[in-house]
Structure formats: structure tokens, C-alpha cells
């Protein structure tokens, strides 16, 4: 008993120390972000760029000539002509002799040479501005990651500081339960967080030479510890053998989710430009995402797949949904000159609270169905990879037993008749929402396809139904 108490005290001390170190790291990352976050990107050529281009053109062509006084007139703070010159170049890509002042056209004997040098100088200034802004955009992406990582570390540190060690409440029962299954526990730690969610770290081995699956050990832990069910963390060991090893177990949420999907490609295409994912790799959370690449076919499929994979990786790393979509948009902007925007529809279901969070970039409405009716969650935001300062819209709703979430790509809505296509879908869902998710996804797709002999766009339907877990008695 003395040894176990000593282990518990040591583990508590480690958690306090780790929490403080994480908080210090978060403050350091925020400090780095502030140090970089000074200069902002520039929208167009500045007055200084114009003056430099005029001065260089004059040095190459004019020599001692000062008949038109073009540069000296442009140096004046109230020079309207310099502003006009820059805007003309930005709109047309070059300055023509007719854009020059009348005095210049009347007096200058080397107009073509001067205008040619001026255009080259403004072209170089534009190229330099483009590269500078591209660098600033890359820097902003790094700053955004610094800040988001700081938020993640700070939140994790807060959770660790507020975590309560409840090991003594269940340790004896867990040890007996494991020993009956021929498993010996060296030491264990069970923490309860402020949302009443618990997780356990158990250093264990078998004592009969055989192996035990970690998922089976999670069931034994649940029987001994009570409460919700327990599962072994996906990022840890899957097998317990004769060597001591620490296995992380996570308490399951109050809800579980079943899902279904149905889709088809545009007529004439072999590959759909839509991509989706349904993931439960993040503890206590289900992530559903749907992306529609621009156009159709393989190019659209590659773009949407890249968006889906990047979003999933960021979410699993601990980024919030809002930060994930902002970073995805930044990455797409920085990939290259060609823009291949893709819509992003992201749904996160908290299995402990039943709260649904929806994030959208250019995606159509998400439908939430329950016994009270059908609710639309919609946000008009540009697709990812189009606008630099895009801000995803967060929509939230509480889900209950038997609630259903329906996500569709825009091809599904576009296939429906009438002008108010969202209302057509809403009325249809009010009549069919009681089926299981896979059957419902297939029914919705069949309904959308019934209005035309050919599919004018890719279509994908993603559905999920929320169920309440049966809680053990006592």
C-alpha cells in the first residue's frame, strides 16, 4: 500500500510539473507569434513603387532633359497623376503612351523608350510585391499554427491541472478483475477531468504466458470501474503480453453514432469529384467531413481528397475545427498560382455531450432531423483556396437520442426541382427520416437522381444517427 501511494504521489507531481511546462510552452509560442505578427500584406503598388519606377526610367532615357517635369510633379503629395498611373498599370498590365500626361506627349522625343522602361520597372515592382505577399502569407500560416498550438497546449495544461486522481476509488476492484483474467498490474493511474470524463493508464502484463487483446482488457476495466464502457486508445498498444507495458484506456461517451454513405459520379465521368470521411480516431469525438472539388473527374477528386486528408490530420493532431479549416484554406492558397478551390463541410459530434458543431467553407446546408422536425444549418462562405482572409462559420446544435445528421454535396441539391431546393429537400426528409443511416443515404440519392436521366454533377450523401448508450446499473 505504501508503494502504491508513493506511485500516486509521484504521478500527481509529474502531472503538475507537466501542466506547468506545457503552459510555459504555450506562452512561448504565443510570444513567437506576436514577434512575427507585424508587417501586413499589401494590396497593390505603393506611391514609393511608382516614384522608383519613374526615377529609374528617367535615369535610363531622359539624361539631363527636364522638359516634362514628370518625376518632380509626381513627387508632390497631392499628385493625382501618379495614382492614376499605378491604377492604369494594375488594370491593364501596362502603361500606354495615351495614359501619359499631355505635356509628356507633346515634349518628349523618346516616348516609346520611356514608356517601355516604365512598364518594365512597374512589372518588376509588381513581381517583387507578389513574392513579398506570398512570403507574408506563408509567415501568416506559421503564425496561425503557433497560435493554435499555444491554445491546444494551454487547454491541455488546464485539463491536467484540474484533473482529479480517482485511482483509489477503483484500484482494488480493477486489480482483482485483471488478476482473474491472468493479468498482473504493476501500477495504475485513473484521472477524472472537469467534464467528468475519465481515462486510465495501467502498466500491466499477463502471468500465464498468453496474450490478451487491449480491447478485451477495456471491457474488464469497465466491469470493475463501473460507469460507461472503456476502450483502449487507438494510438497505444493493442496486445498485452508477458512484458510490462502501459496501456491507455478511455471512457466511452454517453452517445454512439452509426453512419451511411451513398454517392455517384457525374454522367460521363468514371471518378467522383466528391470525397468524404467518417472518423472516430479522436477520443470522444466523431468527425464527418465532405468536400466537393471544383468541376468533376480526376482533378476535382484529387483536390477534394487533399482537403479531406489534411483536415483529418489536423483534427487528429488536436486542432479545433475552426483552426483546421483556416489552415486548410491557407495551405490551398499557398500551393501554387492555379486555384482549384474545394468546398469543405465539417461536422464534429461530441460523444460525451451530444453537441454537434458544423463548420463550412462554401458547402451547402446540413440537415438535422429529430422528432421535432428538420433544421437547416447553413452558412454562405467562399470555398477553400479562394479568399485569403476567410473565416469559417461555426454552427452548433444539441443532438438527442435518435437525432440524424444529413450532409450532401451541392450536386444533390442542384438535381432537385424548383427554385428553393433546400426547402424541397427539407420536405422530403420530414417524411423519410426514420430509416437506418445507410438506407436513408441511398433513398436520398435515389430521390435526387429521379428528376433527370443524367447526373449533371457529382452527388454524395453522408448520414449519421446518434444513439444513447445503455448505462450499466449501479
N, C-alpha and C positions, 0 to 999 in steps of 0.2 A: 504493500500500500504506500509506503514511504517513497518507493521508487516511482510509482505512478504519479503521485502528487508532484514529485520533483520534475518529472517529464512535463506535466501540465504547466507548472510554473515557468519552465524553460520555454515551452511553446508560446505561452502568453507573452513572455518577454520578447521573443522573436517577432511575434505579430506586431507588438507596439513599436519595436525598432524598425521593422519593415515598413509600417504605415508612415512613420516619420520620414524615412528615407524616400519613400515614394512621393510624399508631399514636397520634400525638398527638390526632387527631380522635376515635379510639375511646375514649381516656381521657377526653376532654371529654364525650362522650355518656354514658359511664358515670357521670361526676360529676353531670351534669344529672339522670340517673335517680335517683341517691341523694338529690339535693336535693329532688326531688318526692316521693320514696317515704317518707312519714312517717305521714300520717293514714290509718287503715284505715276501710273502710265499716262501718256499724253495722247490726246485725240487727234491732233493734226500738227502741221508745220507751224512753228512759232515765228514771231516777229524777228527774233535773232537769226533763225534759219534763213529767212528771206533776205535780211541785210547781208549775211555772209555770202549768199549766192550772188547778189548784185555786186558786191565788192570784188568777188573773185572773177566774175565775168568782165567787170571793168578793168581789172588788172591784166587780163588776157587780151582784151580787144582795144580798150579806149586809149591807153597810154596817157599822154598829157591832155587829151581832149576833155573839155568840160562844157560842151555846148548845151547838153540837155539837162545837166544837173540832176540826173536820175537818182544817183545814190544819196546825194546830200538832201534832196527833197524827201526821200523815203526815211531818212534818219529822224525826221520830225515825229514827235509823239502822236500828232493828230493826222498822220499821213494815211488818208483813206486809200490811196493807190496801192500801197504795199499790201494791205489786207485784201484788196481786190485781186492782186496778182497771185497771192497764195491760194485763194479760193478757186481762181480760174485754173490753176495748175492741178489742184486736187480733184476738180470736177472733170477735166478733160484729159489729164495726164500729161499735158504740155502747154506751154505758153506760145501763142501765135503773135506775129507782128501786129495784127489788128488789136490785140489786147494791150499793147504798149501805149503810153501817153502820146498825145498829138505832137508835142514838142520833140519827142524822141523820133517819131516817124518823119518829121519834117527836117530835122537837123542831122540825124545820124547817117553816115555814109556806109556803115558796116552793120546794118540792121540784122542780116541773116546770121553773121558770125556771132554777134552779141546774143541774140535770142537762142541760138544753138548752145552756146556756153551756159547761158542762164538755165536752160532746160536740163542740161547735164548736171549742173550744180544742184538744182532742186531735186532731180532724180536721186542723186547720191544722198542728199539730206533725207529724202523720204525713205530710202533703203536703210539708212542708219537709224531713223526713227522706228521703222518696223522691227529691226533687230533689237533695239533698246526695249521696245514694248514687249517683244517676245521674251526677253530676259526678265523683265519685270513680272510678266505673267508666271514664268517658271518660279521666280522668287516668291511670288504670292502663294503659289501652290505649296511651297515648302513651309511658308509661314502658317498657312492654314493647317498643315499637318502638325506642326509644332504645337499650335494652339489646341487642336483636337486631342493630341496625345496628352497634353497637360490636363485637359478636362478628364480624360479617361483615368490617368494616374491619380488625380485628385479625388475622383469619385471612388476609386478602388481603395485609396488610403482612408477615406471617410468610412467606407464599409468595414475595413479591417479594424479601425479604431472603435467602432460601435458594435462589432461582433461580440457575442457573449459565448463563453465556453460552457457548453452544457454536457460535456463528456461524462461527468459523474452521474448524471441522471439516467444514463443508458448503458454505461460501460459494462457493468457486471452482466446484464442480460445479453448484450452483444457477444461478450466473450464466451458465455455458456452456449449460445446458439451456434457460434462458429466452431467451438470445440466438438459439439455433437456431430458436425459435418467434417470432422478431422482437419480443422484449421486452427492454428495457434496464432494469437495476436500478441505481438511484441508491445506495441503501444498504439493508441488511437487518439484522435482529436476531433470533436464534433463542435462546430460553430453554428450559432443562430444569429442571423442578420436582422436588421431593423424591420424588414418586411416579413419576418417570421420564417423565411426560407432558411433551410439548414443544409450544410454539407459536411462530409466526414472524410478524414484522412486516416486510413488504417494500414499499419505495417503488419503484414500477415504472411504466413506460409502454410503449406499443408504438412501433416505429420505422418501420412501413410504412404508417401511415395507417389501419389497420384496428383493429377491436376484438377483444378476447379475453375470453371469459367467465371470471370468477374461479374457478368450479368446475373449468374445464379447467386453469387455472394451478395449482390444488391438485394435480391429477394429475401435472403436470410436476414440481412440487416433491417429491412422493412418490417419483417415479422417480429424482430426483437425490439426495435426502437419505436414502433408504432407510427402514427401519423400517416402521411401519404406514402406512396411507394418510393423506392430508391433504385437508382440506376448507376452503373459505373460510367464515369466520364469517358467520352469518346476519344479524348486526347491522351488517355492513360493506358495502363496495362489491361489486356483483355483476358489474361490467363494468370491464375495463382498457382505457383509450383512449390518445390521444396526450398527455394531460396527466399529469404525475407525480402519483401518489396512493398512500397507504399502505393496503395490504390486510392484514388479519389472517387467518392460516391456523392451523388447529387440527389436531393429530394425532388421528386417529381411535382409538377404543378397541379393545381386543382382541376385543370382542364386538359383535354386531349383533342387532337384535330385529325380528321380524315379528309382526304382530298381526291380530286379527279381532274382530268385534263382532256380536252379534245381540240383538234386543230386540222387545218387543211391549207395547202398552198394555193396561190393564185393560179387560175386556169392557164395552162401552158408552161408552168414552172414545175421543176422537179423538187425544189427545195423551198421551204417556207422561210420568209424573212423575219418571222417572229421567233423569239426564244423565251424560255421561262425556266424557273427553278422553284423547287419546294424543298426547304432545308430545315432540319432540326439540329444542326451541329452546334448552335449556340444554346447553352443550358437555359431551360425555362422559356424558350422563345421559338416560335415558328416563323420562318421568313418565306414569303411568297413574292416572287418578282416576275414581271412580264415586260419584255422590251420588243418594240416594233421598229426594225431598221427602215431607213428611207428607201422607198421603192419596193422591189421584190427580188427574189432569186438569191444567188450565192453571195453577192456583195452585201445585200441587206442582211442576210443571215450571219455573215462574219461580223458586221458592225453590232448587231443586237447581241450576239454571243459574247463579244468582247465586253460589252456593257454589263451583261448579266454576271459574267465571271468576275469582273473587277468589283462590282457591288457586293457580291457574295464574300469575296476575300476580305474586303474592308469591314463588313459587318461581323464576320467571324473573328476579326482581329480586335473587335471592341469598339469600333467607330459607331457613333449614333447614325440613325437613318438620314438625318438632315446633312450631317457632315459627309456621309458616304456619297450622297447624290451631288453635293457641291464638288467633291474631289473627282468624281466620275466626269462631271461636266468640264472641270479644269483639264483633266487628262486628255479628253477628246479635243479640246481647243488647242492643246499643245502638240498633238500628234503630227500635224502637218498642215500644209496650206489648203488641201482639199477638205471640205466639210462634208461628212456623211452623218448627219445627226440621227439620233435614235430616241424614241420615247422611252421613258422609264416609269414603270408603275410598281411601287414597292409597298408591301403590306407586312407588318410585324405584329404578331399576336403574342401577348404575354400570357403564358400558361398558368401563372400564379394569380393574376388579377382578372384575366379575361378581357383586357383592354386591347383594342385594335388601333394601331397607328398606321396611317396611309400617307405615303409621300409620292408626289407626282412631278414629272418633268414632261410636259407635252402629252401625257396619257389621257385617255377618255375616262369617264366616270367609273367608279367602283360601286357595286350594289351590295347592300347589307340587308339580309332578309331575316325576319323572325315573325312571330305570331301577330305582332302589331302592324306589319306591313313591310314595304320596301323603301329603303332610304338610299339616296344618291350621295356619294362623296365625290365631288368634282372640283377641279382646280384648273384654271386656264394659265398654263405656264409653257414657255417655249421648250422644244425638245432639247436634250442634252447635246452639247457641242455647238450651239448656235450663238448664245449670248455669254459674254464674259462674266458679268455680274448677275448671274442667275441665282435666285433664292427659292429653293423648293418650298412648296406649301405643305404644311403638316395638318392632317385631319385626323381626329381621334373620336373613338366611339366605344362604349362598353358593350361587350358581347355577353350573351346569356346562353343557357342550355339550349341546344338545337339551333343556334344562330348560324346563318350561312353567309359566306362572303363569295361574291362573283366578280371576277376580273375578266375583261375582254379586251382584245386589240381593236383598233379603230375599224378594221375591215369587217368585223362583226356588226357594228352599228351602221356602217355605211351600206350594208346589204339590206337593211330594213326599210320598209316603205314610209312615206310621209316626210314632213319637214322636221318634226320633233321626234327624232329617232330614239332619244333617251327615254321618252315617255312610252314609246311603243315597247321597248324592252322592259320597262318597269311594269307595264300592264301584263305582259306575258309572264314575268316572274311571279307576279301575285297569284297566278293560277297553278304554277308547277313547282313551287319551292320545296315541297315536302319530300322529294325523292332523295336517294343517296347521291353523294357528290359526283361520282363518275357518271351515273345515269343522267343526272341533271346537266352536266357539261356536254354530253352527247346530244341531249334534247335541245339545248340552246343552240348548238352549232347546226343541227338539222333544221331548226326553225329559221335561222339566218340564211341558210343556203336555199330554202324553199322559195325564195322570191325571185330567183334568177337561175337560168340554166347554166351560166358560167360564173365562176368566182372572180369578181373584179379586183380582189385584193387578198392577201393572206389573212386567215382567220384563226384565232386561238381563244379558247375559253378555259379559264382556270378557276376551280371552285374549291371551297373548304368549308367543312361543317364542324362546329365546336360542340364538344360533349363534356358533361360534368363527370369527373371520375367518381367511382364509388369509394367512399372513405371507409376504412375499417372501423369497426366499433371499438370503443374503449380507447 
